[in-house]
Amino acid sequence: MSAPRDPPFLERRSYRRRRLSDAARLLPILGTILFMLPLLWAAGPGGTTARSGLYLFGSWFVLILVAAGLARPLTRAAEAARDDRDATR
């Protein structure tokens, strides 16, 4: 039996940048799921148009806030990566 190998080393900054970009890529999928939920409510009893409309605008607003929250660290990470590449040249 072979000896266990050490896990690969991932730099913390690049790891966080990848996870942030993964979260940004999943945001449209989350938005699609959130926007489809009122269609399920309409199939059941008690689904009102006003409630669905408020839900849609509320979830839209939350998606905007999450996107803005992700954009700031992603911008900083991209600038840091660009500075690192320029420093090595």
C-alpha positions, -999 to 999 in steps of 0.1 A, spaced: 0 0 0 13 34 -8 17 62 17 -10 89 17 -1 119 -3 -3 155 10 -32 175 -3 -23 200 -31 -15 235 -18 -38 262 -30 -30 298 -24 -56 313 -2 -62 344 -24 -67 324 -56 -89 299 -38 -112 327 -25 -113 343 -59 -124 311 -75 -151 305 -49 -164 341 -54 -165 336 -92 -183 303 -87 -209 321 -65 -213 348 -92 -219 321 -118 -246 304 -97 -265 337 -91 -285 335 -124 -295 299 -116 -307 310 -81 -326 339 -97 -343 315 -121 -354 293 -93 -366 322 -72 -385 336 -102 -402 303 -109 -416 298 -74 -446 321 -79 -457 298 -107 -459 270 -82 -479 292 -59 -505 300 -86 -512 263 -90 -522 260 -53 -551 277 -35 -547 312 -22 -521 324 -46 -526 361 -52 -511 383 -79 -502 410 -54 -483 386 -32 -465 371 -62 -456 406 -75 -442 417 -41 -422 384 -39 -408 389 -74 -397 425 -67 -383 415 -33 -363 386 -47 -351 408 -76 -339 434 -51 -321 407 -30 -304 394 -61 -292 429 -70 -278 433 -35 -260 399 -36 -246 407 -70 -233 441 -58 -218 424 -27 -200 399 -49 -188 424 -74 -167 444 -50 -145 415 -38 -143 401 -73 -131 435 -86 -105 437 -59 -93 401 -65 -90 408 -103 -70 439 -97 -47 421 -73 -42 393 -98 -34 418 -125 -9 435 -102 7 402 -94 11 394 -131 26 428 -138 50 424 -110 63 391 -123 70 405 -157 
